[in-house]
């Protein structure tokens, strides 16, 4: 049996992910500079920051696609960064992925797209797979869409198919890369609500890489703001607007319109 590296026994029910002093360099370029952050169970954990701040690199390290230059990633009591490929695969079986562009197979139906992880990683019977697929499609409000192809769906519906596929293996951990990219504001709210409700219902550790401020205000249970490769600020959606951190405020109120709204709010409060 492969040996795993345990930090402390008996914590598997927590389902937390912890980044411990993560550094990552590409040649002479230092992208991540000592990241320490805990991604909590049953919450939407958001990674926010400007382009080039290190968000995507951090997520790739968390899922094992990149190795850190130094530092460690813990999945509950397991030191993920020190596992071999076979041991890492066992952890990845507990992950769900929602990709930025949904990443659906155009030649497969909705049902076949959602069933794909079951075909690849389980020995479930055809009946069990169909039941699980139907449950997941119903959960994302797409019951009856089994035989449609991605080209027949709107962008929001494609995102919901992506969510159904991401949860079909009943993951402990859910990673979402820019889930609202390309969506209109109303549809983006639907996706935010869906991710949040699924996270809470199933006690999933959800990590969302986003620059969408609506997502921050709706789903920001636990926020990690990266700036130039460091954790510049952390908190939740109730604290983010009131923060005095200048770099965070500059990121939040980046557009002239939002700057004018903030100035008006400040004037009205004085």
Backbone torsions as a table, in degrees:
resi	resn	phi	psi	omega
1	UNK	NA	133.2	179.9
2	UNK	-60.9	142.1	-178.7
3	UNK	-91.4	129.8	174.7
4	UNK	-101.3	159.1	-179.2
5	UNK	-99.3	112.4	-174.8
6	UNK	-103.0	134.9	176.5
7	UNK	-89.6	-39.6	178.7
8	UNK	-161.2	137.9	-176.0
9	UNK	-80.8	156.6	169.3
10	UNK	82.6	21.9	-178.0
11	UNK	-114.1	10.8	-172.6
12	UNK	-60.6	-27.3	-178.1
13	UNK	-71.2	-14.5	-176.7
14	UNK	-74.0	-37.8	176.7
15	UNK	59.5	33.9	177.9
16	UNK	-91.3	156.8	172.3
17	UNK	-121.1	133.5	-178.6
18	UNK	-129.0	125.5	172.7
19	UNK	-92.2	126.1	-175.1
20	UNK	-120.6	103.4	175.8
21	UNK	52.0	49.0	-177.5
22	UNK	-77.1	124.1	173.5
23	UNK	-122.6	144.2	177.4
24	UNK	-146.4	126.9	177.5
25	UNK	-124.7	147.3	171.4
26	UNK	-118.7	100.2	-172.5
27	UNK	65.1	-124.6	179.7
28	UNK	-88.0	-6.1	-177.6
29	UNK	-88.9	116.8	178.2
30	UNK	-92.8	111.3	-174.3
31	UNK	-92.4	-45.9	177.8
32	UNK	-115.5	135.8	-170.2
33	UNK	-127.9	67.9	175.1
34	UNK	82.0	58.4	-178.1
35	UNK	-80.5	123.5	172.9
36	UNK	-124.1	119.5	-179.3
37	UNK	-164.1	143.7	176.6
38	UNK	-110.8	124.4	177.3
39	UNK	-95.7	117.0	-164.7
40	UNK	-92.3	151.7	-178.7
41	UNK	-72.0	140.4	176.4
42	UNK	73.5	13.2	-178.1
43	UNK	-129.0	156.3	170.7
44	UNK	-87.8	109.9	-179.2
45	UNK	-98.2	116.3	-174.8
46	UNK	-103.5	135.9	170.2
47	UNK	-108.1	116.8	-177.8
48	UNK	-124.7	163.8	179.1
49	UNK	151.8	166.2	-180.0
50	UNK	-67.3	163.5	172.6
51	UNK	-58.6	134.2	-179.6
52	UNK	88.4	2.6	-178.7
53	UNK	-80.6	-13.3	178.3
54	UNK	109.3	7.8	-176.4
55	UNK	-59.3	-52.4	-176.0
56	UNK	-66.0	-39.6	178.3
57	UNK	-62.2	-41.2	178.9
58	UNK	-62.4	-44.9	179.9
59	UNK	-62.8	-41.6	179.5
60	UNK	-62.4	-34.3	176.5
61	UNK	-70.5	-40.1	-179.1
62	UNK	-61.9	-34.3	-178.6
63	UNK	-95.5	-0.6	175.0
64	UNK	88.5	11.9	177.3
65	UNK	-79.4	-23.6	174.0
66	UNK	-128.7	149.0	173.9
67	UNK	-98.4	136.7	177.7
68	UNK	-69.6	151.4	173.1
69	UNK	-64.5	-38.4	173.0
70	UNK	-154.6	165.4	-177.7
71	UNK	98.4	175.1	-174.8
72	UNK	-139.3	152.9	173.1
73	UNK	-116.9	129.4	178.9
74	UNK	-111.0	130.6	167.5
75	UNK	-105.2	101.5	-172.4
76	UNK	55.3	-115.5	-177.6
77	UNK	-98.4	9.3	-177.1
78	UNK	-106.7	127.7	176.5
79	UNK	-80.9	96.4	-171.6
80	UNK	-63.6	-38.5	-173.7
81	UNK	-67.6	-17.6	-178.0
82	UNK	-100.9	3.5	-178.4
83	UNK	-78.3	153.1	172.2
84	UNK	-82.6	178.7	-173.3
85	UNK	-60.6	-41.3	-178.7
86	UNK	-66.6	-42.3	179.4
87	UNK	-67.4	-38.7	178.3
88	UNK	-63.1	-36.7	-179.3
89	UNK	-62.4	-36.1	179.2
90	UNK	-63.1	-37.7	176.8
91	UNK	-71.6	-41.0	-178.9
92	UNK	-63.8	-25.5	176.3
93	UNK	-63.9	-17.5	179.6
94	UNK	-97.5	6.7	-178.8
95	UNK	-104.6	145.1	167.9
96	UNK	-115.7	145.0	-176.9
97	UNK	-125.1	127.0	171.0
98	UNK	-113.8	111.2	-174.4
99	UNK	-85.5	157.7	-175.2
100	UNK	-56.7	-45.0	-178.7
101	UNK	-97.7	20.8	-176.9
102	UNK	70.9	-36.5	176.0
103	UNK	55.8	42.4	176.3
104	UNK	-81.3	152.1	176.0
105	UNK	-82.7	117.0	-175.3
106	UNK	-62.6	-30.1	-175.3
107	UNK	-85.0	-5.1	-179.7
108	UNK	-106.8	149.8	175.6
109	UNK	-72.2	171.3	175.9
110	UNK	-55.6	-48.2	-179.3
111	UNK	-59.9	-43.2	-178.7
112	UNK	-67.9	-36.5	176.8
113	UNK	-63.0	-45.8	-178.6
114	UNK	-69.3	-34.6	-177.5
115	UNK	-75.8	-17.2	-172.5
116	UNK	-51.3	-48.4	178.0
117	UNK	-62.4	-32.9	178.2
118	UNK	-67.2	-39.3	178.6
119	UNK	-66.1	-36.2	-174.5
120	UNK	-78.8	-37.0	-165.6
121	UNK	-121.5	-0.3	-178.3
122	UNK	-129.4	167.2	174.6
123	UNK	-113.4	28.5	178.9
124	UNK	-64.2	151.3	175.9
125	UNK	-72.0	164.0	178.9
126	UNK	-58.2	-39.3	179.6
127	UNK	-65.5	-43.6	179.6
128	UNK	-63.8	-39.6	178.5
129	UNK	-63.1	-45.1	-179.4
130	UNK	-62.3	-41.6	179.4
131	UNK	-63.9	-41.3	179.8
132	UNK	-67.9	-42.4	177.7
133	UNK	-60.8	-46.7	-179.1
134	UNK	-62.2	-39.2	177.7
135	UNK	-61.6	-46.2	-176.8
136	UNK	-67.2	-38.9	177.8
137	UNK	-66.7	-39.1	176.8
138	UNK	-64.0	-38.2	-178.8
139	UNK	-63.7	-31.1	179.7
140	UNK	-100.5	19.2	175.7
141	UNK	62.0	40.8	177.3
142	UNK	-127.5	28.2	177.8
143	UNK	-57.8	134.7	179.0
144	UNK	89.6	0.0	-179.2
145	UNK	-95.5	12.0	-171.8
146	UNK	-51.8	-42.9	-170.3
147	UNK	-94.5	1.9	177.3
148	UNK	-77.9	158.5	176.3
149	UNK	-104.3	155.5	-178.5
150	UNK	-52.6	-35.1	-179.2
151	UNK	-65.4	-17.7	179.6
152	UNK	-90.6	-0.1	-175.2
153	UNK	-110.1	152.3	172.9
154	UNK	-73.3	168.7	178.9
155	UNK	-59.5	-41.0	178.7
156	UNK	-65.5	-38.6	178.1
157	UNK	-67.4	-37.8	176.8
158	UNK	-62.6	-39.7	177.3
159	UNK	-61.9	-39.4	-179.6
160	UNK	-68.6	-35.0	173.1
161	UNK	-63.3	-40.7	177.6
162	UNK	-60.9	-38.6	177.5
163	UNK	-67.2	-42.7	178.2
164	UNK	-58.5	-43.7	178.9
165	UNK	-66.3	-36.5	-178.3
166	UNK	-66.8	-28.1	-176.8
167	UNK	-103.4	0.6	-172.5
168	UNK	-65.2	-27.7	178.0
169	UNK	-89.8	10.8	178.8
170	UNK	56.0	59.3	-172.0
171	UNK	-72.4	156.1	170.9
172	UNK	-86.7	-25.9	-175.2
173	UNK	-128.7	133.8	-178.6
174	UNK	-125.5	122.6	179.2
175	UNK	-109.1	127.5	-178.2
176	UNK	-124.0	121.0	-179.9
177	UNK	-102.1	109.1	179.6
178	UNK	45.5	61.8	-174.0
179	UNK	-63.1	-20.5	-178.1
180	UNK	-102.1	8.5	-178.9
181	UNK	-60.7	127.6	177.0
182	UNK	81.2	5.2	-177.8
183	UNK	-102.8	150.5	173.7
184	UNK	-72.7	159.3	-174.4
185	UNK	-55.4	-39.9	-177.9
186	UNK	-67.3	-43.5	178.8
187	UNK	-67.0	-36.3	178.6
188	UNK	-60.5	-37.2	178.2
189	UNK	-64.6	-39.5	177.6
190	UNK	-60.6	-44.0	180.0
191	UNK	-66.2	-42.7	177.4
192	UNK	-57.9	-47.9	-179.2
193	UNK	-61.9	-39.3	-178.6
194	UNK	-66.5	-46.4	179.2
195	UNK	-62.1	-42.0	-178.5
196	UNK	-64.9	-45.6	-177.4
197	UNK	-67.5	-40.0	178.1
198	UNK	-64.5	-39.7	178.4
199	UNK	-59.9	-47.1	-176.6
200	UNK	-72.2	-41.8	-178.1
201	UNK	-62.9	-37.8	-174.0
202	UNK	-105.5	4.7	178.6
203	UNK	54.3	46.5	-178.1
204	UNK	-88.7	147.9	168.8
205	UNK	-88.8	103.8	-176.2
206	UNK	-102.9	130.0	178.6
207	UNK	-119.4	122.8	-175.4
208	UNK	-119.6	120.9	174.4
209	UNK	-92.5	114.6	-173.2
210	UNK	-151.7	156.6	169.7
211	UNK	-120.2	6.6	-176.2
212	UNK	-83.1	117.1	-176.2
213	UNK	-71.2	-26.0	174.7
214	UNK	-63.8	-39.9	176.9
215	UNK	-64.3	-39.5	178.5
216	UNK	-59.3	-45.1	-176.0
217	UNK	-77.3	-26.0	179.9
218	UNK	-89.1	-41.8	-168.9
219	UNK	-117.9	9.5	-174.3
220	UNK	-80.6	69.3	176.6
221	UNK	-68.5	-34.7	-174.6
222	UNK	-150.7	110.4	-169.4
223	UNK	-115.0	133.1	174.6
224	UNK	-115.9	111.5	178.9
225	UNK	-98.2	115.7	179.4
226	UNK	-95.1	139.0	176.1
227	UNK	-142.5	116.5	179.9
228	UNK	52.9	41.7	173.5
229	UNK	83.7	6.4	179.8
230	UNK	-125.3	157.8	171.9
231	UNK	-78.5	103.8	-176.5
232	UNK	-82.1	-31.6	-177.6
233	UNK	-158.4	148.4	172.3
234	UNK	-141.6	150.2	-178.8
235	UNK	170.3	-152.3	178.8
236	UNK	-131.6	178.7	-173.6
237	UNK	-64.0	-23.3	179.5
238	UNK	-77.9	-18.6	-176.4
239	UNK	-103.5	-17.8	-168.0
240	UNK	-65.3	-41.7	-177.1
241	UNK	-71.3	-27.7	-178.2
242	UNK	-90.1	1.8	-178.5
243	UNK	-67.2	144.4	177.3
244	UNK	-92.8	2.7	179.9
245	UNK	-68.3	117.9	-173.7
246	UNK	-65.7	-38.3	179.7
247	UNK	-67.3	-38.1	176.7
248	UNK	-65.5	-45.5	-179.8
249	UNK	-63.5	-37.5	177.7
250	UNK	-64.7	-35.0	178.0
251	UNK	-71.7	-45.6	-177.4
252	UNK	-65.3	-46.9	-175.8
253	UNK	-102.8	53.8	-174.3
254	UNK	-72.9	-35.1	-175.6
255	UNK	-84.3	150.1	177.0
256	UNK	-56.5	-35.5	180.0
257	UNK	-62.5	-47.9	179.9
258	UNK	-67.5	-32.7	176.6
259	UNK	-63.4	-40.8	178.6
260	UNK	-66.5	-39.3	177.3
261	UNK	-62.3	-41.9	179.7
262	UNK	-64.5	-44.1	179.3
263	UNK	-62.5	-39.1	177.2
264	UNK	-64.4	-40.3	179.0
265	UNK	-65.9	-38.9	179.0
266	UNK	-66.2	-40.1	179.3
267	UNK	-65.6	-37.8	-178.0
268	UNK	-71.3	-23.2	-178.3
269	UNK	-87.2	-8.2	-179.0
270	UNK	-102.2	NA	NA
